[in-house]
Amino acid sequence: MVKSSKERLFDPQVIIKKKTEVYAVGRHISLSADKARRVIDQIRGRSYEETLMILELMPYRACYPIFKLVYSAAANASDSMGSNEANLIISKAEVNEGTRTKKLKPRARGRSFRIKRTTCHITVFVKDISLDEYEQVSSYPPVKTSRKKFAIQVYNPMYDEVDITGGVWDKK
């Protein structure tokens, strides 16, 4: 089927974004967010093997739950993408504050003292650097628009079930 120039305007090139990032989330960890950020800032952007060595040798209490999350993210990457652990890096790592549990501690003369226990949510993203992020599937000769720009449609496999005829994004 031959497409007219108006139809090819919105479909000159289809680029599929591959899944190269996998994450692991730890929620309601009984730890202060500031103490967890102190450790997370040290491992962000490092390789997987180097991160495990750093977390084993650091003397902070926050290292163990973060170690488990990094290990879980690598297991997710090897399971879903078939990645090798030598090719993984920590691309993003973030710490958000969680809920505070409030308790009452008994004090003298029948009074009580409020205790607030802080929690945090930690998310660790692992990226495989051996995989290409984009893959070109089909291409047509580019069609010039009235503004002399080319339209590129970015396709994400997450929207396979949805009809994408009405949801075309122009990359400007």
Secondary structure as a PSIPRED ss2 file (coil, helix, strand):
# PSIPRED VFORMAT (PSIPRED V4.0)

   1 M C   1.000  0.000  0.000
   2 V C   1.000  0.000  0.000
   3 K C   1.000  0.000  0.000
   4 S C   1.000  0.000  0.000
   5 S H   0.000  1.000  0.000
   6 K H   0.000  1.000  0.000
   7 E H   0.000  1.000  0.000
   8 R H   0.000  1.000  0.000
   9 L H   0.000  1.000  0.000
  10 F C   1.000  0.000  0.000
  11 D C   1.000  0.000  0.000
  12 P C   1.000  0.000  0.000
  13 Q E   0.000  0.000  1.000
  14 V E   0.000  0.000  1.000
  15 I E   0.000  0.000  1.000
  16 I E   0.000  0.000  1.000
  17 K E   0.000  0.000  1.000
  18 K C   1.000  0.000  0.000
  19 K C   1.000  0.000  0.000
  20 T C   1.000  0.000  0.000
  21 E E   0.000  0.000  1.000
  22 V E   0.000  0.000  1.000
  23 Y E   0.000  0.000  1.000
  24 A E   0.000  0.000  1.000
  25 V E   0.000  0.000  1.000
  26 G E   0.000  0.000  1.000
  27 R E   0.000  0.000  1.000
  28 H E   0.000  0.000  1.000
  29 I E   0.000  0.000  1.000
  30 S C   1.000  0.000  0.000
  31 L C   1.000  0.000  0.000
  32 S C   1.000  0.000  0.000
  33 A H   0.000  1.000  0.000
  34 D H   0.000  1.000  0.000
  35 K H   0.000  1.000  0.000
  36 A H   0.000  1.000  0.000
  37 R H   0.000  1.000  0.000
  38 R H   0.000  1.000  0.000
  39 V H   0.000  1.000  0.000
  40 I H   0.000  1.000  0.000
  41 D H   0.000  1.000  0.000
  42 Q H   0.000  1.000  0.000
  43 I H   0.000  1.000  0.000
  44 R C   1.000  0.000  0.000
  45 G C   1.000  0.000  0.000
  46 R C   1.000  0.000  0.000
  47 S E   0.000  0.000  1.000
  48 Y H   0.000  1.000  0.000
  49 E H   0.000  1.000  0.000
  50 E H   0.000  1.000  0.000
  51 T H   0.000  1.000  0.000
  52 L H   0.000  1.000  0.000
  53 M H   0.000  1.000  0.000
  54 I H   0.000  1.000  0.000
  55 L H   0.000  1.000  0.000
  56 E H   0.000  1.000  0.000
  57 L H   0.000  1.000  0.000
  58 M C   1.000  0.000  0.000
  59 P C   1.000  0.000  0.000
  60 Y C   1.000  0.000  0.000
  61 R C   1.000  0.000  0.000
  62 A C   1.000  0.000  0.000
  63 C H   0.000  1.000  0.000
  64 Y H   0.000  1.000  0.000
  65 P H   0.000  1.000  0.000
  66 I H   0.000  1.000  0.000
  67 F H   0.000  1.000  0.000
  68 K H   0.000  1.000  0.000
  69 L H   0.000  1.000  0.000
  70 V H   0.000  1.000  0.000
  71 Y H   0.000  1.000  0.000
  72 S H   0.000  1.000  0.000
  73 A H   0.000  1.000  0.000
  74 A H   0.000  1.000  0.000
  75 A H   0.000  1.000  0.000
  76 N H   0.000  1.000  0.000
  77 A H   0.000  1.000  0.000
  78 S H   0.000  1.000  0.000
  79 D H   0.000  1.000  0.000
  80 S H   0.000  1.000  0.000
  81 M C   1.000  0.000  0.000
  82 G C   1.000  0.000  0.000
  83 S C   1.000  0.000  0.000
  84 N C   1.000  0.000  0.000
  85 E H   0.000  1.000  0.000
  86 A H   0.000  1.000  0.000
  87 N H   0.000  1.000  0.000
  88 L E   0.000  0.000  1.000
  89 I E   0.000  0.000  1.000
  90 I E   0.000  0.000  1.000
  91 S E   0.000  0.000  1.000
  92 K E   0.000  0.000  1.000
  93 A E   0.000  0.000  1.000
  94 E E   0.000  0.000  1.000
  95 V E   0.000  0.000  1.000
  96 N E   0.000  0.000  1.000
  97 E E   0.000  0.000  1.000
  98 G C   1.000  0.000  0.000
  99 T C   1.000  0.000  0.000
 100 R C   1.000  0.000  0.000
 101 T E   0.000  0.000  1.000
 102 K E   0.000  0.000  1.000
 103 K E   0.000  0.000  1.000
 104 L E   0.000  0.000  1.000
 105 K E   0.000  0.000  1.000
 106 P E   0.000  0.000  1.000
 107 R C   1.000  0.000  0.000
 108 A H   0.000  1.000  0.000
 109 R H   0.000  1.000  0.000
 110 G H   0.000  1.000  0.000
 111 R C   1.000  0.000  0.000
 112 S E   0.000  0.000  1.000
 113 F E   0.000  0.000  1.000
 114 R E   0.000  0.000  1.000
 115 I E   0.000  0.000  1.000
 116 K E   0.000  0.000  1.000
 117 R E   0.000  0.000  1.000
 118 T C   1.000  0.000  0.000
 119 T C   1.000  0.000  0.000
 120 C E   0.000  0.000  1.000
 121 H E   0.000  0.000  1.000
 122 I E   0.000  0.000  1.000
 123 T E   0.000  0.000  1.000
 124 V E   0.000  0.000  1.000
 125 F E   0.000  0.000  1.000
 126 V E   0.000  0.000  1.000
 127 K E   0.000  0.000  1.000
 128 D E   0.000  0.000  1.000
 129 I C   1.000  0.000  0.000
 130 S C   1.000  0.000  0.000
 131 L C   1.000  0.000  0.000
 132 D C   1.000  0.000  0.000
 133 E C   1.000  0.000  0.000
 134 Y E   0.000  0.000  1.000
 135 E E   0.000  0.000  1.000
 136 Q E   0.000  0.000  1.000
 137 V E   0.000  0.000  1.000
 138 S E   0.000  0.000  1.000
 139 S E   0.000  0.000  1.000
 140 Y C   1.000  0.000  0.000
 141 P C   1.000  0.000  0.000
 142 P C   1.000  0.000  0.000
 143 V C   1.000  0.000  0.000
 144 K C   1.000  0.000  0.000
 145 T C   1.000  0.000  0.000
 146 S C   1.000  0.000  0.000
 147 R C   1.000  0.000  0.000
 148 K C   1.000  0.000  0.000
 149 K C   1.000  0.000  0.000
 150 F C   1.000  0.000  0.000
 151 A C   1.000  0.000  0.000
 152 I C   1.000  0.000  0.000
 153 Q E   0.000  0.000  1.000
 154 V E   0.000  0.000  1.000
 155 Y E   0.000  0.000  1.000
 156 N C   1.000  0.000  0.000
 157 P H   0.000  1.000  0.000
 158 M H   0.000  1.000  0.000
 159 Y H   0.000  1.000  0.000
 160 D C   1.000  0.000  0.000
 161 E C   1.000  0.000  0.000
 162 V C   1.000  0.000  0.000
 163 D C   1.000  0.000  0.000
 164 I C   1.000  0.000  0.000
 165 T C   1.000  0.000  0.000
 166 G C   1.000  0.000  0.000
 167 G C   1.000  0.000  0.000
 168 V C   1.000  0.000  0.000
 169 W C   1.000  0.000  0.000
 170 D C   1.000  0.000  0.000
 171 K C   1.000  0.000  0.000
 172 K C   1.000  0.000  0.000
